[in-house]
Amino acid sequence: MSSPDLASLAEALRERLAVIADHAHRDRDAAGHLQRLIDVSGRIDTLIAALPTAELDPQFRHYLDRRSYDKALAWIESGGA
């Protein structure tokens, strides 16, 4: 699995966290905030689908399957350990 694959996924996971944490946007425009979350979630799904399943660490795959995105991001940031 190449670093760009994981770098793109990590970027999308960080963006998802930022959207979730953007309470001001949520309070000002709930529909727009929800749409941002839907958009980044769709991008995450696309990036995950493009990963080479056979090469994925079983624990990392578990995080992705369970949508434990905080743990998946931590796994990526730790160098895959």
C-alpha positions as a printed Julia matrix, in Angstrom:
81×3 Matrix{Float64}:
   0.0    0.0    0.0
   1.45   3.34  -0.97
   1.89   6.32   1.28
  -0.22   8.58  -0.97
  -3.2    6.24  -0.42
  -2.87   6.58   3.32
  -1.99  10.28   3.17
  -5.19  11.03   1.26
  -7.23   8.94   3.68
  -5.62  10.61   6.69
  -6.38  14.03   5.21
 -10.03  13.1    4.71
 -10.27  11.67   8.24
  -8.82  14.89   9.66
 -11.28  16.91   7.62
 -14.13  14.81   9.02
 -12.97  15.58  12.55
 -12.79  19.28  11.7
 -16.33  19.26  10.31
 -17.63  17.5   13.41
 -15.86  20.03  15.64
 -17.22  23.04  13.71
 -20.07  23.81  16.08
 -20.35  27.39  14.85
 -21.17  26.19  11.33
 -23.55  23.57  12.68
 -25.38  26.18  14.78
 -25.5   28.7   11.91
 -26.36  26.31   9.06
 -27.33  22.82  10.18
 -28.15  21.63   6.65
 -24.88  22.94   5.24
 -22.94  21.38   8.09
 -24.64  18.04   7.51
 -23.88  18.26   3.78
 -20.19  18.86   4.53
 -20.2   15.77   6.73
 -21.95  13.72   4.04
 -19.45  14.92   1.43
 -16.34  14.07   3.46
 -17.84  10.75   4.51
 -18.42   9.89   0.85
 -14.81  10.76   0.06
 -13.63   8.55   2.94
 -15.74   5.67   1.62
 -14.26   6.12  -1.87
 -10.7    6.21  -0.55
 -11.26   3.11   1.58
 -12.78   1.23  -1.36
  -9.66   1.98  -3.41
  -7.28   0.48  -0.82
  -5.74  -2.89  -1.67
  -7.68  -5.11   0.72
  -5.15  -7.95   0.64
  -2.38  -5.63   1.85
  -4.25  -4.08   4.77
  -3.2   -4.77   8.31
  -6.05  -6.73   9.96
  -6.34  -4.27  12.86
  -6.47  -1.3   10.48
  -9.08  -3.07   8.34
 -11.11  -3.66  11.52
 -11.01   0.07  12.33
 -12.18   0.91   8.83
 -14.9   -1.75   8.78
 -16.25  -0.54  12.12
 -15.9    3.12  11.09
 -13.6    3.7   14.05
 -12.09   6.59  12.16
 -10.28   8.13  15.14
  -8.47   4.83  15.65
  -7.8    4.47  11.93
  -6.27   7.95  11.83
  -4.15   7.18  14.9
  -2.98   3.96  13.21
  -1.94   5.88  10.09
  -0.23   8.63  12.07
   1.71   6.1   14.13
   3.21   4.65  10.99
   0.92   1.65  10.83
   1.84   0.04  14.09
